[in-house]
C-alpha cells in the first residue's frame, strides 16, 4: 500500500488527515515486514506508528511495554477511539482474568496485546502466542533495552530469544531517547539493519530549559514552592527518592497548596492508579513524583516540570522534561541544582549493585553446583546473602552473558537455571563485569553534572549528546540564552471567563436542584 492509502486508514482509525514527521517512514517498514527502529521526540506520535500497522496487518501484534500504567492507558485510549480489539495482560491480573484474555487472543478477537518483558519469559505464555501467530512484535520505549536492561529490567535482554521462539515476526522498536550507542545496542539485540533506523530530531522547540543554581536544600525548597505559586499548571515535580515526594506533599499541605498529591512505586497499585487518573482528568494540578510516574501519562497540557533532584543521566532528563507541552504550547522545565547534586545518584547506583562480599559468598555457593540444574529462591538470596531481587537479576544476567549459567527462567519463588561446568572461571570475571557496568553508570552522572555547570546553550548541549543539532526554540530557549518568565506564569482570568464559569455552575445547579414546575424532561 502507498502512503495515500495508508493515510486513509489513519483518518479512519485515528481521525488524523496527515502523518507527522517520521511516522510514515516507520510505518512503511512495518507494513513491508521489515525490522525497524523509530526515534521520535516525546509527543511525536510514536503510538500511532505501531497501532496503525497492527490494525492493518493480519493476525496479532504483541506490544512489549515497561509499565502497567502505560499498558492500561494505551488500551483505554484505543477503546475511546472505537478500537475494541486491544487488551493487556500482566501480573496485576488474576489467573482467571489472564486465562479469559488469552481465550480472546486464541479466538482471534484481539489485534493488539500489551505485555511486560517479564511476561514473555513464561514458557506457557510464549507457547500460546506462537500457536496463535504473531504478525508484528513491538518494543515500546525501546531505550529500556539498553538503559534499563543491563541492570533494572534484565528480561529486556532476552527479547531477541523470545522473538525467535515466536517465529521471527517483524520487529518495530520505538523510543524518544536513544544516543548513537543505544541505537546500536537496540539494533544488535533486535536484529534491526542500520538502514532501517528512522531518526527524527528529538528537539522540542516549545520547551524552555532552565537550571537554577542554589547554595543549599533550604534555598531549593523555598524556590520550589515559589515556582509552584508562580507557574501556570498543571505540572510535575520529580524526585529521585520516595520519601522526597511525601515530604514535599506534606509541606505543600502546610502551605495551603490544593489539588496536589504524591506518587511513587512503593504505593499500593490502586492508590497509584487513582493519582494518575485524577491528574489526567484535571482534578489534580501538581504531582510530586518519582520517575515511576510518567511513561503512562498521555496528558497534552502539562505546562511545567521541575526537577528537585538531578536525574542520573541525560536520557532520563529528556524523557521527563519531554512530558511538558505536548499540545505544542510553550512549556517550562527547571532543574533545581545544589553543589552536592551528584551524591544521591551515586548513592542509589552503589545500592543497586551487590558488594564484593555478597558476590564472593554467592558465587562460592554457585560453584558447588557446577553442572547441575538448580532453583534460586528469593527468600534464600535475601536471608543468606542479603541480595535483593534486583541484585540477583543483575548477577544472573552478567553471569549468563559470561557463560557461567544458562536457561535462566523465572519460577514461582525465584529462578530456575543450569550452572555451567566453567562457572569457577566465569565467577572470577563477574566482579570485573559488575565494576565496569557500575562505572558506566557513574560516568552518566558526571555527564549530567557537566550539562548543568558548563557554559553554553542548553538546547545545543542536548542536541550534541544525541548527535543532533538543536538551535531553534518557539519561545524562550534556556537560562543561558535568556528566559521571559511572563510566558509561563499564571494568567489572570478574564471577566468573560469568570462569567462563563459562574454561568456553567448556575446551569448545573438548576439541573440538579430544579425549582418545582421547571424540572428537566424525564426528571421527577
PyMOL commands that set and color helices and strands:
alter all, ss='L'
color gray80, all
select helices_A, chain A and resi 3-14+23-31+46-56+68-80+95-106+119-121+123-132+144-147+154-165+180-190+194-196+217-230+242-254+269-280+314-321+342-352+356-367+378-385+389-402+423-453+458-465+485-488+495-512
alter helices_A, ss='H'
color red, helices_A
select strands_A, chain A and resi 36-39+60-64+86-89+112-115+134-139+170-175+197-199+207-213+235-238+260-263+286-289+304-307+331-337+373-377+405-410+414-419
alter strands_A, ss='S'
color yellow, strands_A
deselect
rebuild
show_as cartoon
